[in-house]
Amino acid sequence: MLTIIVAGRNDDYGKDFRERLFRSVLHNCGLLKAAALDFEYILAEWNPLPDRPALSKEFVARVPNARALIIPSEIHGKYSLNPEMPFHEMPAKNAALRRAAGEIVIVTNADILFSEKLMERIARGGFADDTLYRAHRIDVKPELSWREIQDPANQLPSGEGLQHPPYYLGAGGDFCLAARSLWHGLRGFNEQIRFSTRAKDWQFFLSAAARGVNIEFIGDIYHLDHEQGFRNTSAEDRNSERVHFGKWWDIEYGLPLTNSYLWGLYGVREYESETDPRVVTLEPQDFRLSEEQNRVDREVMSWLTRPAGSNETAAAFLLHTILAAHREQRRVICRLKDPRLAATLAGFDVVASRFGVRICSNWKWPQVAGFNIRKFVGEPGTLEHRDWVVEDTGHGIWFYEAGSHQGTYVLPEIIRVNQPEFNPVLARRLLHAYLALQEKGCRRFAIYGAGSHTKELLKWGIPDTFDLAGIVDSFSEKLPDVDCAVLLSSASFESDMATACSQHGIHNVIALYNDWPRNMWASESVTVR
């Protein structure tokens, strides 16, 4: 049996949520029936509006083999740590995952149309118990017919590209198929981050990969484009406090993450609707979070986020210190006071250690359940003459050589650090790429991609030991003469740019995202519970 899970509520999200929901679900049900598959379709309705009819009742009335799960506003009020977010997608889907009957479970979104070839692959079965199966998303206008949707000329430039994006990026949350045992072994999507739902699909795949789970693409899906979505939100507004999908945060901190055994609102009683037993509501009184848990989760939130417009110059300083230490074969001693800077250093340490850079720190993390927090190598009792010491004074960074106590300077002078923005995913990949360039002995490179992502990258500065030959895009006819590598600079369009590089005869490429090692984070075996 197959279970398909979607989440939503009766709030007209994107102006036409109800229409998109029923169009996609009924389309998918038609394909499922044509393939003669035994299935159930579950809607998880989180925090429904009390002055409107529940979406769940219409869902079970119109959708074949449907069930619905209502998570009432009282549970939302206890769970959410963001008063601007009325809908938490991933815990809603988790609640349905805990109650799914199918041996194979697909978690998808409410406006996703399955392709016929994807359905053919689903019907063939034979899915491995240790693999997550993804699909390639294609954005389309919702007013198009099914025939028009399949015409490439009508498809929107979503950034998914012709090649598959990195195994964890892209539209992972739009479609994921796995054995129910694997979903339960991974304990679903993260529930400890309660102030945002943004990029939790990225984090889920990163955590899974860190545990050695395979990730495989199996077909295409079509997404009905709409207002208010991430794609249609301006770059300036995406980091505001009021976007419905929540604040940007460090999605890689503490990987692999594990929810508690109570994930998915396990143990919360259900009571059936008096008019239709296919609709059940969870009992709010059964869901509790202690004040201590709320305190810890708020503290973690302060480590993993930054106020809008904050300056990450201290993080950029750490990045360039590590690069210089790699060039000069020095050890770095970091004496920190700020937990946010310590979280940044923890991510840098994961990268730097792969290139032989030794980092020591006095910082000790408290125990936080569910997070696999990387411990620093402690500061040695005796420092070597060539050690570099980085001290967080609370008012700035003091940096000196241990043997002489003389300050030194590692920041670039040509392309300087210029108020970098909070983006730990980019910063870590930038450090990884620069270290790879240094290890290859490359000096002259080009940045391939000339959009906003490149502008953000340049704010972190480029070491003076490198020669930036130019910034180009896929429309450039003439490329600069590069010494060794082209540094790609876009998470979404990187696959397309890799194709363009190959067409230009450039094969020695260091990519920020596709080159990210699958085993970057500590591995951990999956325990099925």
C-alpha positions as CSV (number, residue, x, y, z in Angstrom):
1,M,0.0,0.0,0.0
2,L,1.1,3.5,-0.8
3,T,0.4,6.6,1.4
4,I,0.6,10.2,-0.1
5,I,0.8,13.0,2.4
6,V,0.1,16.7,1.9
7,A,-0.3,19.6,4.4
8,G,-2.3,22.8,4.3
9,R,-5.1,24.8,5.9
10,N,-8.1,26.9,4.9
11,D,-6.3,30.2,4.5
12,D,-6.2,30.9,0.7
13,Y,-2.4,30.8,0.8
14,G,-1.1,32.1,-2.6
15,K,-4.7,33.3,-3.3
16,D,-5.8,30.1,-4.8
17,F,-4.6,27.3,-2.5
18,R,-7.8,25.4,-2.5
19,E,-8.0,25.3,-6.3
20,R,-4.3,24.2,-6.6
21,L,-4.8,21.6,-3.9
22,F,-7.7,19.8,-5.5
23,R,-6.4,20.1,-9.0
24,S,-3.1,18.4,-8.1
25,V,-4.6,15.8,-5.8
26,L,-7.3,14.7,-8.2
27,H,-4.7,14.6,-11.0
28,N,-2.4,12.4,-9.0
29,C,-5.3,10.2,-7.9
30,G,-6.2,9.6,-11.5
31,L,-2.7,8.4,-12.3
32,L,-2.7,6.2,-9.2
33,K,-6.0,4.6,-10.2
34,A,-4.8,4.1,-13.8
35,A,-1.7,2.3,-12.4
36,A,-4.0,0.1,-10.3
37,L,-2.2,1.1,-7.1
38,D,-3.6,0.6,-3.6
39,F,-3.2,4.0,-2.0
40,E,-4.5,6.4,0.7
41,Y,-4.2,10.2,0.5
42,I,-3.8,12.1,3.8
43,L,-4.2,15.8,4.4
44,A,-2.6,17.2,7.5
45,E,-4.5,20.4,8.3
46,W,-2.4,22.5,10.7
47,N,-4.0,25.4,12.7
48,P,-7.2,25.8,10.7
49,L,-8.9,29.1,10.8
50,P,-11.9,28.9,13.2
51,D,-14.2,31.2,11.2
52,R,-14.0,29.0,8.1
53,P,-15.0,25.5,7.3
54,A,-12.2,23.0,7.8
55,L,-10.5,22.0,4.5
56,S,-10.4,18.4,5.7
57,K,-14.1,17.9,5.3
58,E,-14.1,18.8,1.6
59,F,-10.9,16.9,1.2
60,V,-12.3,13.5,2.3
61,A,-15.5,14.2,0.4
62,R,-13.8,14.8,-3.0
63,V,-10.6,12.8,-2.9
64,P,-10.6,9.0,-3.3
65,N,-9.3,6.9,-0.4
66,A,-8.8,10.1,1.6
67,R,-8.1,10.6,5.3
68,A,-7.6,13.9,7.1
69,L,-5.8,14.9,10.3
70,I,-6.6,18.2,12.0
71,I,-3.9,19.7,14.3
72,P,-5.8,22.4,16.1
73,S,-4.7,26.0,17.0
74,E,-4.0,25.1,20.6
75,I,-1.2,22.7,19.5
76,H,0.1,25.3,17.1
77,G,0.2,27.9,19.9
78,K,2.2,25.6,22.1
79,Y,4.6,24.6,19.3
80,S,5.4,27.8,17.4
81,L,8.2,30.1,18.5
82,N,7.4,32.6,15.7
83,P,4.2,34.7,16.2
84,E,4.4,35.7,12.5
85,M,4.1,32.0,11.3
86,P,0.5,30.6,11.3
87,F,1.5,27.4,9.5
88,H,4.3,24.9,10.3
89,E,4.5,22.5,7.4
90,M,6.9,19.9,8.5
91,P,5.5,19.0,11.9
92,A,2.1,18.7,10.2
93,K,3.6,16.2,7.7
94,N,5.3,14.4,10.5
95,A,2.0,13.9,12.3
96,A,0.6,12.2,9.2
97,L,3.8,10.2,8.8
98,R,3.3,8.7,12.2
99,R,-0.2,7.7,11.2
100,A,0.4,6.5,7.7
101,A,-0.7,3.0,6.8
102,G,1.3,2.5,3.6
103,E,4.5,0.5,3.5
104,I,5.8,3.2,1.0
105,V,5.1,6.8,1.9
106,I,5.3,9.9,-0.4
107,V,5.5,13.3,1.3
108,T,4.7,15.9,-1.3
109,N,3.2,19.4,-1.5
110,A,-0.4,20.4,-2.1
111,D,0.3,22.0,-5.5
112,I,2.4,19.2,-7.1
113,L,1.3,17.3,-10.2
114,F,3.1,13.9,-10.7
115,S,4.3,13.2,-14.2
116,E,3.2,10.1,-16.0
117,K,6.8,8.7,-16.2
118,L,7.2,9.3,-12.5
119,M,4.0,7.3,-11.9
120,E,5.3,4.5,-14.1
121,R,8.4,4.3,-11.9
122,I,6.3,4.3,-8.7
123,A,4.1,1.5,-10.1
124,R,7.1,-0.7,-10.8
125,G,8.0,-0.6,-7.1
126,G,11.2,-2.3,-6.0
127,F,12.2,0.6,-3.7
128,A,15.1,0.0,-1.4
129,D,14.6,0.3,2.3
130,D,17.7,2.5,2.7
131,T,17.1,5.1,0.0
132,L,15.2,8.4,-0.2
133,Y,13.7,9.0,-3.7
134,R,13.4,12.5,-5.0
135,A,11.9,14.1,-8.1
136,H,13.0,17.0,-10.3
137,R,10.6,20.0,-10.0
138,I,9.4,22.0,-12.9
139,D,7.5,25.3,-12.2
140,V,4.5,26.1,-14.4
141,K,1.7,28.6,-14.5
142,P,-1.5,27.2,-12.8
143,E,-3.8,28.4,-15.7
144,L,-2.2,26.0,-18.2
145,S,-3.8,22.7,-19.2
146,W,-2.1,19.4,-18.6
147,R,-1.0,19.2,-22.2
148,E,0.4,22.8,-22.1
149,I,2.2,22.1,-18.8
150,Q,4.3,19.4,-20.4
151,D,5.5,21.7,-23.2
152,P,9.0,22.9,-22.3
153,A,8.2,26.3,-23.9
154,N,5.6,26.9,-21.2
155,Q,7.8,26.0,-18.2
156,L,9.2,28.7,-15.9
157,P,12.9,29.1,-15.2
158,S,12.9,27.8,-11.7
159,G,16.6,27.1,-11.3
160,E,16.2,23.3,-11.1
161,G,18.0,23.1,-14.4
162,L,18.4,20.3,-16.9
163,Q,20.8,18.4,-14.6
164,H,19.8,17.3,-11.1
165,P,20.7,19.8,-8.4
166,P,22.9,18.7,-5.5
167,Y,21.4,15.7,-3.7
168,Y,20.2,17.8,-0.8
169,L,19.3,21.2,-2.5
170,G,16.5,22.1,-4.8
171,A,12.9,21.1,-4.3
172,G,13.4,18.2,-1.8
173,G,10.3,19.0,0.1
174,D,8.1,18.9,-3.0
175,F,8.5,15.1,-3.4
176,C,10.2,12.5,-1.3
177,L,9.4,8.8,-1.4
178,A,10.7,6.3,1.1
179,A,9.8,3.1,2.9
180,R,7.8,3.9,6.0
181,S,10.5,2.1,8.1
182,L,13.1,4.6,6.8
183,W,10.9,7.6,7.5
184,H,10.5,6.3,11.1
185,G,14.2,5.5,11.4
186,L,15.0,9.1,10.4
187,R,12.2,10.4,12.7
188,G,10.8,12.6,10.0
189,F,11.6,16.3,9.5
190,N,13.2,18.4,12.2
191,E,10.8,19.6,14.9
192,Q,13.2,21.3,17.2
193,I,13.5,24.4,15.1
194,R,10.2,25.9,15.9
195,F,10.7,29.4,14.6
196,S,11.0,28.6,10.9
197,T,10.0,26.0,8.3
198,R,12.5,27.3,5.8
199,A,15.0,24.8,4.3
200,K,13.9,22.0,6.6
201,D,13.8,19.7,3.5
202,W,17.5,20.6,2.8
203,Q,18.3,19.8,6.4
204,F,16.4,16.5,6.3
205,F,18.4,15.3,3.3
206,L,21.7,16.5,4.8
207,S,21.0,14.6,8.0
208,A,20.0,11.5,6.0
209,A,23.2,11.7,3.9
210,A,25.3,12.1,7.1
211,R,23.8,8.8,8.2
212,G,24.7,7.1,5.0
213,V,21.3,7.1,3.4
214,N,21.2,6.9,-0.4
215,I,19.4,9.7,-2.3
216,E,18.1,9.0,-5.8
217,F,16.1,10.9,-8.4
218,I,13.3,9.0,-10.1
219,G,11.3,11.4,-12.3
220,D,9.7,14.8,-12.8
221,I,7.0,16.7,-11.0
222,Y,5.2,19.9,-11.9
223,H,4.7,22.7,-9.4
224,L,1.7,25.1,-9.9
225,D,3.3,28.5,-9.4
226,H,1.7,31.0,-7.0
227,E,2.1,34.2,-5.1
228,Q,3.9,34.3,-1.7
229,G,6.1,31.4,-2.5
230,F,9.9,31.5,-2.0
231,R,10.4,31.9,-5.8
232,N,8.1,34.9,-6.0
233,T,9.4,36.6,-2.8
234,S,12.0,39.3,-3.4
235,A,15.5,38.7,-2.1
236,E,15.1,41.6,0.2
237,D,11.9,40.3,1.7
238,R,13.0,36.7,2.1
239,N,15.0,37.6,5.2
240,S,12.4,39.8,6.8
241,E,10.7,38.8,10.0
242,R,7.3,38.5,8.4
243,V,7.8,36.0,5.5
244,H,5.4,33.1,6.1
245,F,8.2,30.4,5.7
246,G,10.2,31.9,8.5
247,K,13.7,33.2,9.0
248,W,16.9,32.0,7.4
249,W,19.0,29.9,9.9
250,D,22.0,27.7,10.0
251,I,20.5,24.5,8.6
252,E,23.7,22.5,9.0
253,Y,24.4,23.1,12.7
254,G,24.4,20.0,14.8
255,L,24.0,17.5,11.9
256,P,22.7,14.9,11.8
257,L,19.7,16.0,13.9
258,T,17.3,13.6,15.5
259,N,13.8,14.3,16.8
260,S,12.8,12.8,20.1
261,Y,10.8,9.5,20.1
262,L,7.7,11.6,20.5
263,W,8.1,13.1,17.0
264,G,5.0,13.5,14.8
265,L,2.8,14.2,17.9
266,Y,3.1,10.6,18.9
267,G,0.9,9.6,21.8
268,V,-1.5,12.5,21.3
269,R,-5.1,11.1,21.3
270,E,-7.3,11.4,18.2
271,Y,-11.0,11.8,18.2
272,E,-13.2,11.2,15.1
273,S,-15.5,13.8,13.6
274,E,-19.1,13.1,14.5
275,T,-20.1,13.4,10.8
276,D,-17.2,11.6,9.2
277,P,-14.8,9.1,10.9
278,R,-12.2,9.8,8.1
279,V,-11.5,13.1,9.7
280,V,-9.7,13.0,13.1
281,T,-8.6,15.9,15.3
282,L,-5.7,15.7,17.8
283,E,-6.4,16.4,21.5
284,P,-4.5,19.6,22.5
285,Q,-4.3,18.6,26.1
286,D,-2.1,15.7,25.3
287,F,0.6,17.9,23.7
288,R,3.0,19.6,26.2
289,L,6.3,21.3,26.1
290,S,8.1,22.2,29.3
291,E,9.4,25.6,30.1
292,E,12.9,24.2,30.1
293,Q,12.4,22.9,26.5
294,N,11.1,26.3,25.4
295,R,14.1,28.0,27.0
296,V,16.6,25.7,25.3
297,D,14.9,26.0,21.9
298,R,14.9,29.8,22.2
299,E,18.6,29.7,23.1
300,V,19.4,27.5,20.1
301,M,17.4,29.9,17.9
302,S,19.7,32.7,19.1
303,W,22.8,30.7,18.0
304,L,21.5,29.9,14.6
305,T,19.9,33.1,13.4
306,R,21.0,36.8,13.0
307,P,19.0,40.0,12.9
308,A,18.1,41.2,9.4
309,G,21.0,43.3,8.0
310,S,23.5,42.1,10.5
311,N,27.2,42.2,9.6
312,E,29.2,39.0,9.5
313,T,32.6,40.6,9.4
314,A,33.8,38.5,12.4
315,A,32.8,35.3,10.5
316,A,34.6,36.5,7.4
317,F,37.7,37.2,9.6
318,L,37.6,33.5,10.8
319,L,37.3,32.3,7.2
320,H,40.4,34.3,6.0
321,T,42.3,33.3,9.1
322,I,41.7,29.6,8.3
323,L,42.7,30.1,4.7
324,A,46.0,31.9,5.7
325,A,46.7,29.1,8.3
326,H,46.3,26.5,5.5
327,R,48.8,28.4,3.3
328,E,51.3,28.8,6.1
329,Q,50.7,25.5,7.9
330,R,49.9,27.1,11.2
331,R,47.6,26.1,14.1
332,V,44.7,28.4,15.0
333,I,43.7,28.9,18.7
334,C,40.3,30.5,19.1
335,R,39.2,32.0,22.4
336,L,35.5,32.8,22.0
337,K,32.7,34.4,24.0
338,D,29.9,34.6,21.5
339,P,27.9,31.4,20.9
340,R,26.9,32.6,17.4
341,L,30.6,33.0,16.5
342,A,31.3,29.6,18.0
343,A,28.5,28.1,15.8
344,T,30.2,29.6,12.8
345,L,33.6,28.3,13.8
346,A,32.1,24.8,14.3
347,G,31.0,24.7,10.7
348,F,34.3,26.1,9.5
349,D,36.1,23.5,11.6
350,V,34.3,20.6,9.8
351,V,35.6,22.0,6.5
352,A,39.1,23.0,7.6
353,S,39.8,19.6,9.2
354,R,39.4,17.9,5.8
355,F,42.3,20.0,4.5
356,G,44.6,19.5,7.5
357,V,44.0,22.8,9.2
358,R,44.2,22.4,13.0
359,I,41.8,24.5,15.0
360,C,41.6,24.5,18.8
361,S,39.2,26.4,21.0
362,N,38.2,26.9,24.6
363,W,34.5,26.9,23.7
364,K,32.4,24.2,25.3
365,W,28.9,23.6,24.1
366,P,26.1,22.6,26.5
367,Q,24.3,19.4,25.8
368,V,21.3,19.9,23.6
369,A,19.1,16.8,22.9
370,G,18.8,15.9,19.3
371,F,21.8,17.9,18.0
372,N,25.1,16.2,17.1
373,I,27.2,19.2,18.2
374,R,30.8,19.1,17.1
375,K,33.2,19.4,20.0
376,F,36.3,21.5,19.5
377,V,39.8,20.3,20.2
378,G,40.7,22.0,23.5
379,E,43.4,24.6,23.7
380,P,46.8,23.0,24.5
381,G,48.6,23.8,27.7
382,T,51.6,25.1,25.8
383,L,51.3,27.1,22.6
384,E,53.8,26.8,19.7
385,H,55.7,29.9,18.6
386,R,53.9,29.9,15.2
387,D,50.4,29.4,16.6
388,W,47.9,32.1,15.7
389,V,45.6,33.2,18.5
390,V,42.1,34.6,17.9
391,E,40.6,36.3,20.9
392,D,37.0,37.4,21.1
393,T,37.2,40.4,23.5
394,G,33.5,41.1,23.5
395,H,34.3,44.4,21.7
396,G,36.1,43.0,18.7
397,I,38.7,40.4,17.5
398,W,42.3,40.5,18.7
399,F,44.6,38.4,16.5
400,Y,48.3,37.8,17.1
401,E,51.1,35.2,16.8
402,A,51.6,33.3,20.0
403,G,55.4,33.6,20.1
404,S,55.7,37.3,19.6
405,H,52.3,38.6,20.7
406,Q,52.5,40.8,17.6
407,G,49.3,41.5,15.8
408,T,49.1,40.3,12.2
409,Y,46.7,40.9,9.3
410,V,45.0,38.3,7.2
411,L,42.1,40.1,5.6
412,P,42.4,40.8,1.8
413,E,43.3,44.2,0.5
414,I,42.3,44.0,-3.2
415,I,38.7,42.5,-3.0
416,R,38.0,43.3,0.6
417,V,35.5,42.0,3.1
418,N,32.5,44.3,2.7
419,Q,29.6,43.8,5.2
420,P,28.9,40.1,4.4
421,E,25.4,38.9,5.1
422,F,24.5,35.9,7.3
423,N,24.6,32.9,5.1
424,P,26.5,30.0,6.8
425,V,25.7,27.5,4.0
426,L,27.5,29.8,1.5
427,A,30.3,30.7,3.8
428,R,31.2,27.1,4.4
429,R,31.1,26.2,0.8
430,L,33.2,29.3,-0.1
431,L,35.8,28.2,2.5
432,H,35.8,24.7,1.0
433,A,36.2,26.0,-2.5
434,Y,39.1,28.4,-1.6
435,L,40.9,25.6,0.3
436,A,40.5,23.3,-2.7
437,L,41.9,26.1,-5.0
438,Q,44.9,26.5,-2.7
439,E,45.4,22.7,-2.5
440,K,45.4,22.5,-6.3
441,G,47.9,25.3,-6.5
442,C,45.5,27.4,-8.5
443,R,45.9,31.2,-8.5
444,R,43.8,32.5,-11.5
445,F,40.2,31.7,-11.6
446,A,36.8,33.1,-12.8
447,I,33.5,33.2,-11.0
448,Y,30.9,31.7,-13.3
449,G,27.5,33.3,-12.6
450,A,26.8,37.0,-12.4
451,G,23.7,37.3,-10.2
452,S,22.9,38.2,-6.7
453,H,24.6,35.1,-5.3
454,T,27.9,36.3,-6.7
455,K,27.4,39.7,-5.2
456,E,26.9,38.0,-1.8
457,L,30.0,35.9,-2.3
458,L,32.2,38.9,-3.1
459,K,31.2,40.5,0.2
460,W,33.2,37.8,2.0
461,G,36.4,39.0,0.2
462,I,38.8,37.1,-2.0
463,P,42.4,36.3,-0.7
464,D,45.1,38.4,-2.3
465,T,46.9,35.2,-3.2
466,F,44.2,34.6,-5.8
467,D,43.7,36.5,-9.1
468,L,40.1,36.9,-10.1
469,A,40.2,36.9,-13.9
470,G,36.6,37.9,-14.3
471,I,32.9,37.3,-13.6
472,V,31.0,35.6,-16.4
473,D,27.6,34.1,-17.1
474,S,26.2,31.5,-19.4
475,F,25.6,34.1,-22.1
476,S,29.3,35.2,-22.3
477,E,30.9,34.4,-25.6
478,K,34.5,34.9,-24.5
479,L,35.8,33.7,-21.3
480,P,38.9,35.0,-19.5
481,D,42.1,32.9,-19.6
482,V,42.0,31.0,-16.3
483,D,44.8,29.2,-14.6
484,C,43.1,26.3,-13.0
485,A,39.4,26.5,-12.2
486,V,36.1,28.2,-12.5
487,L,34.3,28.9,-9.2
488,L,30.6,28.4,-9.7
489,S,28.5,30.7,-7.6
490,S,24.8,29.8,-7.5
491,A,23.0,27.2,-5.5
492,S,20.0,27.0,-7.8
493,F,21.5,27.4,-11.2
494,E,24.8,25.7,-10.6
495,S,23.8,22.6,-12.6
496,D,23.0,24.7,-15.6
497,M,26.2,26.6,-15.3
498,A,28.2,23.4,-15.1
499,T,26.7,22.4,-18.4
500,A,27.6,25.8,-19.9
501,C,31.2,25.4,-18.6
502,S,31.5,22.1,-20.3
503,Q,30.2,23.6,-23.5
504,H,32.9,26.3,-23.3
505,G,35.5,23.6,-22.9
506,I,36.1,24.3,-19.2
507,H,36.3,21.0,-17.3
508,N,38.5,21.9,-14.3
509,V,35.7,23.3,-12.2
510,I,35.3,23.8,-8.4
511,A,31.6,24.1,-7.7
512,L,30.3,25.5,-4.4
513,Y,27.4,23.0,-4.0
514,N,27.8,20.0,-6.3
515,D,31.4,19.5,-5.0
516,W,30.2,19.4,-1.4
517,P,31.2,15.9,0.0
518,R,28.4,13.6,1.0
519,N,30.3,12.5,4.1
520,M,31.1,16.0,5.3
521,W,29.3,15.5,8.5
522,A,29.9,12.7,11.0
523,S,28.1,9.5,10.0
524,E,25.6,7.8,12.2
525,S,23.7,4.5,11.7
526,V,20.0,4.7,11.2
527,T,18.0,3.2,14.1
528,V,14.4,2.1,13.2
529,R,12.0,2.8,16.0
